[in-house]
Amino acid sequence: MFRILGRFSSINVRKVLWTAAETGLPFNHEPEWADSSDTRAPEFLALNPNGLVPVLVADEGVLWESNAICRYLAARASRSDLLPEAPFARAEVERWMDWQATELNSAWRPAFMALVRGAQGPEYGAEMVERSTVRWNALMLMLEARLAQTGAYAAGAAFTLADVVLGLSLQRWLLTPMPRPDTPALLAYRARLQDRPAARGWMGPEVP
C-alpha cells in the first residue's frame, strides 16, 4: 500500500492522486501535509529534504517530484498505455509533461497566486500579473493548436500521463478569474478528461 503525502489543493499532489487512481494501485492519501502538518517538521524532511509535497512512500523507498512519481506509478502498474515503452512515443508523452512542469508552471505562477490565492508583494503586482496572464494565455493557445491537430489528446489519439498533468493545468487556467481567448479544442478536451472515472475525484469543477 502506497502512502501519498500532500494537501489536496496542490496541483502536483492531485496529478499523483489521479495517476494512482488510473493505475488502480492501492494507496492511502495523507492530505494533512502542507496543510495542518508542517512540511518543515523533521519527520517530513526525512522523507523530502526540500520540504515540498507530494511525497510517495513505497515499499521500495521514498520518491519526491510529482512527474517522477507519476512515471513510477505507471511503470509499477505496467501501464504502457500511460507511459509507452517505445522510445519516441515515450518521449512524446514526457515532452508534454516536462513542458507543463517548466514553461506552463512558470507562466501561471504570478497570475494564479495573486488572483486565486491572494498573494501580495512586488512579484504579484498588477504589471507582473498582466505579463503572467499574457504568457499563460499564449501557452494555452499552443496547447489548443496541438489538440485541434490531434483531435483527442496531447500525445496523440490515446490518453497518457501527459493528459493528467495538462488536464489539471487546464482546469487551473479555466478557474482563474482573468481574460482568456476562445478555446473550443481545450473545452472539448476537458470534457473528455472529466468523463474518465479516475479523473472525477481530482478534477472537480471547483478546484483550481
C-alpha positions as CSV (number, residue, x, y, z in Angstrom):
1,M,0.0,0.0,0.0
2,F,1.5,3.3,-1.1
3,R,1.3,6.5,1.0
4,I,0.8,9.7,-0.8
5,L,1.5,12.8,1.3
6,G,0.3,16.3,0.4
7,R,-2.7,18.6,0.6
8,F,-5.4,18.3,-2.0
9,S,-5.2,21.9,-3.1
10,S,-1.7,21.2,-4.5
11,I,-1.9,20.6,-8.3
12,N,1.2,18.4,-8.0
13,V,-0.4,16.3,-5.4
14,R,-3.5,15.9,-7.5
15,K,-1.6,14.7,-10.5
16,V,-0.1,11.9,-8.4
17,L,-3.5,11.0,-6.9
18,W,-5.1,11.0,-10.4
19,T,-2.3,8.8,-11.8
20,A,-2.6,6.4,-8.9
21,A,-6.4,6.2,-9.5
22,E,-5.8,5.5,-13.2
23,T,-3.4,2.6,-12.4
24,G,-5.7,1.0,-9.8
25,L,-2.8,0.7,-7.4
26,P,-3.8,0.8,-3.7
27,F,-2.8,3.9,-1.8
28,N,-3.5,5.9,1.3
29,H,-3.7,9.7,0.9
30,E,-2.4,11.8,3.8
31,P,-3.8,15.3,3.0
32,E,-2.7,17.0,6.2
33,W,0.9,17.6,4.9
34,A,1.5,21.2,3.9
35,D,-1.9,21.9,5.5
36,S,-2.3,21.2,9.2
37,S,1.0,19.4,9.4
38,D,4.2,21.3,8.7
39,T,6.4,20.1,5.9
40,R,9.4,21.6,7.7
41,A,8.9,19.1,10.5
42,P,11.9,16.7,11.0
43,E,9.8,13.6,10.1
44,F,8.7,15.1,6.8
45,L,12.2,16.5,5.9
46,A,13.5,12.9,6.5
47,L,11.3,12.0,3.5
48,N,11.9,15.0,1.4
49,P,14.6,17.4,2.3
50,N,13.1,20.1,0.1
51,G,10.1,20.3,2.4
52,L,7.6,20.1,-0.5
53,V,4.6,17.9,-1.4
54,P,3.9,15.4,-2.9
55,V,5.9,12.6,-1.4
56,L,5.3,8.9,-2.2
57,V,6.3,6.3,0.3
58,A,6.5,2.8,-1.3
59,D,7.8,-0.5,-0.1
60,E,10.9,0.2,-2.2
61,G,11.6,3.6,-0.8
62,V,10.6,7.2,-0.9
63,L,10.1,9.4,-4.0
64,W,9.5,13.1,-4.5
65,E,9.0,15.3,-7.6
66,S,5.5,14.8,-8.9
67,N,6.3,13.8,-12.5
68,A,8.8,11.2,-11.4
69,I,6.2,9.8,-9.1
70,C,3.7,9.6,-11.9
71,R,6.2,7.8,-14.1
72,Y,7.0,5.4,-11.4
73,L,3.3,4.5,-10.7
74,A,2.7,3.9,-14.4
75,A,5.7,1.7,-14.6
76,R,4.9,-0.1,-11.4
77,A,1.5,-0.9,-12.7
78,S,2.9,-2.0,-16.1
79,R,0.7,0.6,-17.8
80,S,2.5,1.2,-21.1
81,D,-0.7,2.9,-22.3
82,L,0.0,5.7,-19.9
83,L,3.8,5.8,-20.5
84,P,4.8,4.0,-23.7
85,E,7.8,1.7,-23.9
86,A,8.7,2.7,-27.5
87,P,11.4,5.4,-27.2
88,F,9.8,8.1,-29.4
89,A,6.3,7.5,-28.1
90,R,7.5,7.8,-24.6
91,A,9.5,10.9,-25.4
92,E,6.3,12.4,-26.8
93,V,4.5,11.9,-23.5
94,E,7.4,13.1,-21.5
95,R,7.9,16.2,-23.7
96,W,4.4,17.5,-22.7
97,M,4.9,16.5,-19.1
98,D,8.1,18.5,-18.9
99,W,6.6,21.4,-20.8
100,Q,3.9,21.6,-18.2
101,A,6.4,21.5,-15.3
102,T,8.7,24.1,-16.8
103,E,7.1,26.5,-19.3
104,L,3.5,26.3,-18.1
105,N,4.1,26.4,-14.4
106,S,6.5,29.3,-14.6
107,A,4.0,31.3,-16.7
108,W,0.9,30.9,-14.5
109,R,2.5,31.5,-11.1
110,P,2.2,35.3,-10.6
111,A,-1.4,35.5,-12.0
112,F,-2.7,32.4,-10.2
113,M,-1.1,33.2,-6.9
114,A,-2.4,36.8,-6.9
115,L,-5.8,36.3,-8.4
116,V,-6.7,33.0,-6.7
117,R,-4.5,32.6,-3.6
118,G,-4.5,36.3,-2.8
119,A,-0.7,36.5,-2.7
120,Q,0.8,40.0,-2.3
121,G,4.2,41.6,-2.9
122,P,6.2,43.1,-5.8
123,E,6.2,39.8,-7.7
124,Y,2.4,39.8,-7.6
125,G,1.7,43.4,-8.6
126,A,-0.5,44.4,-11.5
127,E,2.2,44.5,-14.1
128,M,3.5,41.1,-13.2
129,V,0.0,39.6,-13.2
130,E,-0.6,41.1,-16.6
131,R,2.6,39.7,-18.0
132,S,1.8,36.3,-16.5
133,T,-1.7,36.4,-17.9
134,V,-0.4,37.2,-21.4
135,R,2.2,34.4,-21.3
136,W,-0.2,31.9,-19.8
137,N,-2.8,32.5,-22.5
138,A,-0.2,32.2,-25.2
139,L,1.0,28.8,-24.0
140,M,-2.6,27.6,-23.6
141,L,-3.2,28.6,-27.2
142,M,-0.2,26.4,-28.1
143,L,-2.0,23.5,-26.4
144,E,-5.2,24.5,-28.1
145,A,-3.5,24.2,-31.5
146,R,-2.0,20.8,-30.6
147,L,-5.4,19.4,-29.5
148,A,-7.0,20.7,-32.7
149,Q,-4.3,18.8,-34.6
150,T,-4.7,15.5,-32.7
151,G,-8.4,15.8,-32.2
152,A,-8.0,13.8,-29.0
153,Y,-5.1,14.0,-26.5
154,A,-1.8,15.8,-26.1
155,A,0.4,12.9,-27.3
156,G,-1.9,11.7,-30.0
157,A,-5.0,9.6,-30.2
158,A,-4.7,7.9,-26.8
159,F,-4.9,9.2,-23.2
160,T,-1.5,9.2,-21.4
161,L,0.3,10.7,-18.4
162,A,0.7,13.9,-20.3
163,D,-3.1,14.4,-20.1
164,V,-3.1,14.0,-16.4
165,V,-0.7,16.9,-15.9
166,L,-2.1,19.0,-18.7
167,G,-5.7,18.4,-17.7
168,L,-5.1,19.8,-14.2
169,S,-3.2,22.7,-15.7
170,L,-6.2,23.4,-18.0
171,Q,-8.6,23.3,-15.0
172,R,-6.4,25.9,-13.2
173,W,-6.4,28.1,-16.2
174,L,-10.2,28.0,-16.7
175,L,-10.9,28.7,-13.0
176,T,-8.6,31.7,-12.6
177,P,-10.6,34.9,-12.9
178,M,-8.8,36.6,-15.8
179,P,-9.5,37.2,-19.6
180,R,-9.0,34.2,-21.8
181,P,-9.2,33.6,-25.5
182,D,-11.8,31.2,-27.0
183,T,-10.5,27.7,-27.0
184,P,-13.1,25.1,-28.3
185,A,-10.5,22.3,-28.5
186,L,-9.4,22.8,-24.9
187,L,-13.0,22.8,-23.7
188,A,-13.8,19.6,-25.6
189,Y,-10.6,18.1,-24.2
190,R,-11.6,19.0,-20.6
191,A,-15.0,17.3,-21.2
192,R,-13.2,14.1,-22.4
193,L,-11.0,14.1,-19.4
194,Q,-13.8,14.7,-16.9
195,D,-15.6,11.7,-18.3
196,R,-12.8,9.4,-17.1
197,P,-13.9,7.7,-13.8
198,A,-10.4,8.1,-12.3
199,A,-10.4,11.9,-13.0
200,R,-13.6,12.7,-11.2
201,G,-12.1,12.7,-7.7
202,W,-9.2,15.0,-8.7
203,M,-10.5,17.2,-11.4
204,G,-13.6,18.6,-9.8
205,P,-15.1,21.7,-11.5
206,E,-14.5,23.9,-8.4
207,V,-10.8,23.1,-7.7
208,P,-8.3,25.2,-9.5
